[in-house]
């Protein structure tokens, strides 16, 4: 009976480790919900996907998981296309590029005192 109890305990730990606390806003994903922590959805139209949740008030942290802030999924000044232009979502807060995925930049956002991991860096050729 002891081996079964150990197995069940290990399985419970493995399942718990699958979700992040707080949820990983800004993580990459490939389809709606795929690869995102519970409570987040995948904005798959964003290159590389972007795990987030919808919000309604730019600059609000109350609507978003810890470490994120509500803002435009596509910061002004970047050409993201019409689909993302006015979409509000929780964005991962960053201080430097190292806080973001390799394909995202730590961008200043107008009307906000925070930087966020945003639209992919321009490809340098």
Secondary structure by P-SEA (a helix, b strand, c coil): caaaaaaaaaaaaaaaaccccccccccccccccccccccbbbccccccbbbbbbbccccccccccccccccccccccccccccccccccbbbbbccccccccccccccccccccccccccccccc
